[in-house]
Amino acid sequence: MSRTILVPIDISEMQLTTQVIPHVQEYAGREVAMIHFLAVIPDHSYFAAYGLEYTTIAPERSQREANALETLNELVKQFKLPEGRVKTHVYSGAPKDHILRVADQINADLIILASHRPSMSTYLLGSNAAAVVRHAKCSVLVVR
């Protein structure tokens, strides 16, 4: 049986990436699996919502995505998976939206993502992990 696994990675949170590595290796080792790694970087509208404007000092979107892809490809090496079974994706925008969209596009059987421990702000505002769990059409493993 072949499986398709989506692994969203926050390239700015190395600790979260480290937490998810053994879980991805375990699921990938059970059967032939294609592993899709996804990094989503915030665009300027994300910061503008908080009253922060950085568009004059930030690199262009394409450059930010190219830099993020380079970082993601380096992080993926830590997973020690066969290259032919790995694909990387980078998008700008809201993480939960891109995670759910990519999961649908690749017909994911499983999403494996790391999450921070809940805090008061998470309970009030929701989190990306919670949104993915609520709306995903496939199984979701949340690693803490």
NORMO-V82972 format. One record per helix or strand of 2 or more residues. SS is the DSSP state (A for helix, B for strand). FROM is the first residue (numbers start at 1). TO is the last residue. Records with the same first field share a line. If there is no record, write none. Layout:
SS->FROM-TO / FROM-TO
//
This chain:
B->2-8 / 32-41 / 86-92 / 110-114 / 139-143
A->14-30 / 44-48 / 61-79 / 83-85 / 95-105 / 120-125 / 128-135
//
